[in-house]
Amino acid sequence: MLKDVLLLDIETVPMLPSFAGMDPVWQRLFCDKISKTVPEGTEPEESYRKKAGILAEFGRVICISTAFFYKNESGAYCLKIKSIYGDDEVEILKIFTQLCEKMQQSAPHFQFAGHNIREFDIPFIGRRMLINHMYLPTCFQIQDRKPWEVKMFDTLNWWKFGDHKNYVSLDLLAHVLDIPSSKTDMDGSMVQDVYYIDRDIKRIVQYCERDVIVTANIILRFLHQPLLKQENIVVVTS
């Protein structure tokens, strides 16, 4: 069941480094967007730092790490990882679209896999494709489908066991299931500073890839399979 799965995780940042950098119309629209979700009295600049990167209307994709399972000669599960990243969001999305189309051709019923991809990664990518005037590949044409018609390996939903009130972070779920964490030298709240201030996108890519590995191990844990061995994880760099 894992051979037709495409794991993914994305990293996003605000469209601009600061709230002050937006023109007045965009500033007003941002304040309207977050008005009901931030505490009263919060300064727009603070809200922008916390919220803009996770809102598709005000953020952008800088990295998509993808991976797929395969088995080696001894029958052990292995993972091959490939990241698409850079400053050009359109190029990132174009390459990702091509990957999805190839996957669709080889495995027509393939499913995306990840943690909270149903509510974040997949919607964010789809919205950014439309914002960038790109066509939606077939696997993203899900606007009118019923929830049960959209098949995804979402480890957040798996952990809910039907309890829709429950949310668990990838880090907490990894710790609960005795899986090594991806949060070693950074976490998600640091991505925009590492990108805009440190200008170290390679560090962000490595962090994103670690999240994919953690998610892959969570899936294996759910299926009562051994966790990935380090020597069975291949990162494609070109």
C-alpha positions in Angstrom: 0.0 0.0 0.0 3.0 2.3 0.4 4.3 2.0 -3.2 1.8 4.5 -4.5 2.3 7.1 -1.8 4.1 10.5 -2.3 5.1 12.0 1.0 5.5 15.8 1.2 6.2 18.6 3.5 6.4 22.3 2.6 8.1 25.4 4.1 6.6 28.8 3.7 7.5 32.3 4.5 5.7 35.7 4.4 5.6 37.2 0.9 7.6 40.2 2.2 10.0 40.4 5.2 7.8 42.9 7.1 4.3 44.3 7.4 5.7 47.8 6.7 6.9 46.6 3.3 3.4 46.0 2.0 1.4 48.7 0.3 -1.6 50.2 2.2 -4.2 48.1 0.4 -2.4 44.8 1.2 -1.9 46.0 4.8 -5.7 46.6 5.2 -6.5 43.3 3.7 -4.1 41.5 6.0 -5.6 43.2 9.1 -9.1 42.3 7.9 -8.0 38.7 7.4 -6.5 38.1 10.9 -8.9 40.5 12.8 -10.8 37.6 14.4 -7.9 35.3 15.1 -5.4 37.4 17.1 -5.8 39.0 20.5 -7.1 42.5 20.6 -4.3 45.1 20.8 -1.7 43.0 18.9 0.5 45.1 16.7 0.1 44.4 12.9 3.9 43.8 12.6 3.7 41.1 15.3 0.7 39.5 13.7 2.4 39.6 10.3 5.4 37.7 11.7 3.2 35.1 13.3 0.5 34.6 10.6 1.6 35.8 7.1 3.7 32.8 6.4 0.9 30.3 6.9 -1.7 32.2 4.9 -1.6 31.5 1.2 -2.8 35.0 0.4 0.2 36.6 2.1 2.9 33.9 2.1 4.7 31.8 -0.5 6.4 28.4 -0.8 10.2 28.2 -0.6 10.6 24.4 -0.3 8.7 21.3 -1.1 10.4 18.1 0.2 9.0 15.0 -1.4 9.7 11.3 -0.8 8.5 7.8 -1.7 8.9 4.4 -0.1 10.5 1.4 -1.8 11.9 -1.9 -0.6 15.5 -3.0 -0.9 16.7 -6.5 -1.7 16.2 -7.7 1.8 12.6 -6.5 1.9 13.3 -3.6 4.3 11.5 -0.3 3.6 13.7 2.5 2.3 12.9 6.2 1.6 14.1 8.3 -1.3 13.9 12.1 -0.7 14.0 14.9 -3.3 13.5 18.6 -2.4 12.4 21.4 -4.7 13.4 24.8 -3.3 14.6 28.3 -4.1 13.5 31.9 -4.3 11.3 31.4 -7.4 8.0 30.1 -6.2 6.6 29.6 -9.7 9.6 27.4 -10.7 9.2 25.3 -7.5 5.5 24.8 -8.2 6.2 23.9 -11.9 8.7 21.2 -11.0 6.3 19.9 -8.3 3.5 19.8 -10.8 5.6 17.8 -13.3 6.4 15.4 -10.5 2.7 14.9 -9.7 1.9 14.3 -13.3 4.6 11.6 -13.6 3.3 10.0 -10.4 -0.2 10.1 -11.8 1.0 8.3 -15.0 2.8 5.6 -13.1 0.3 5.2 -10.3 -3.2 6.7 -11.3 -4.5 6.2 -7.7 -1.5 7.5 -5.9 -2.1 9.4 -2.6 -0.3 12.3 -1.0 1.1 11.6 2.5 2.1 14.0 5.3 1.2 15.5 8.6 -1.7 17.9 8.5 -1.5 18.1 4.7 -5.3 18.0 4.3 -5.7 21.3 6.1 -2.3 23.0 5.3 0.2 21.7 2.7 -2.2 20.7 -0.1 -4.6 23.7 0.2 -1.6 26.1 0.5 0.0 24.7 -2.7 -3.2 24.7 -4.6 -4.0 28.3 -3.7 -0.5 29.4 -4.6 -0.8 27.7 -8.0 -4.0 29.7 -8.7 -2.5 32.9 -7.4 0.5 32.4 -9.7 -1.9 31.8 -12.7 -0.9 28.2 -13.0 -3.2 25.3 -14.0 -4.1 22.8 -11.4 -2.9 19.2 -12.0 -5.6 16.5 -11.8 -4.6 15.6 -8.2 -5.3 19.1 -7.1 -8.7 19.4 -8.7 -10.5 18.5 -5.5 -12.6 21.7 -4.9 -16.0 20.1 -5.2 -15.2 16.6 -3.9 -16.7 15.3 -0.7 -14.2 14.9 2.2 -14.3 11.1 1.9 -13.5 11.2 -1.8 -10.2 13.0 -1.2 -7.8 10.2 -0.3 -4.6 11.2 1.7 -2.3 9.6 4.1 -2.6 12.3 6.8 -1.0 11.3 10.0 -2.8 14.0 11.9 -6.2 12.5 10.9 -4.9 9.0 11.6 -4.0 10.1 15.2 -7.5 11.6 15.7 -9.2 8.2 15.4 -12.4 10.1 14.5 -12.0 12.7 17.3 -12.1 16.0 15.3 -11.3 18.2 18.3 -7.9 16.7 18.7 -4.8 18.3 17.3 -1.3 17.1 17.7 1.9 18.6 16.4 4.4 16.4 14.4 6.9 16.9 17.1 4.6 15.7 19.9 3.4 12.8 17.9 6.9 11.7 17.2 7.8 11.8 20.9 4.7 9.9 21.8 5.5 7.2 19.3 9.2 7.1 20.3 10.4 8.4 17.0 13.4 10.7 16.8 12.4 14.3 16.4 13.1 16.6 13.4 13.3 19.6 15.7 17.1 19.6 16.3 18.6 23.0 15.4 15.4 24.8 14.4 11.6 24.6 14.4 8.9 26.1 12.2 8.7 29.4 13.9 12.4 30.1 12.9 12.0 29.5 9.2 11.3 33.1 8.1 14.3 34.5 10.1 16.6 31.8 8.7 15.3 32.7 5.2 15.2 36.5 5.4 17.9 37.3 7.9 20.4 34.4 7.8 19.7 33.7 4.1 20.4 30.0 4.7 17.8 28.1 2.6 19.9 24.9 2.7 19.3 24.7 6.5 15.6 25.1 5.9 15.6 22.3 3.2 17.4 20.0 5.7 14.8 20.8 8.3 12.0 20.1 5.8 13.5 16.8 4.8 13.8 15.7 8.5 10.0 16.4 8.8 9.4 14.1 5.9 11.5 11.3 7.5 9.6 11.7 10.8 6.3 11.5 8.9 7.5 8.4 7.1 8.4 6.7 10.4 5.0 7.6 11.9 3.3 5.9 8.9 5.5 2.8 9.4 4.6 2.8 13.1 0.9 2.9 12.3 1.4 0.0 10.0 3.4 -1.9 12.7 6.5 -1.9 10.5 10.1 -1.3 11.7 11.3 2.3 11.5 13.7 3.4 8.7 17.3 2.8 9.2 19.6 5.7 8.5 21.4 3.7 5.7 18.0 3.1 4.0 17.3 6.9 3.6 18.6 8.4 0.3 18.6 12.1 -0.3 18.8 13.1 -4.0 20.7 16.3 -4.2 20.6 17.0 -8.0 
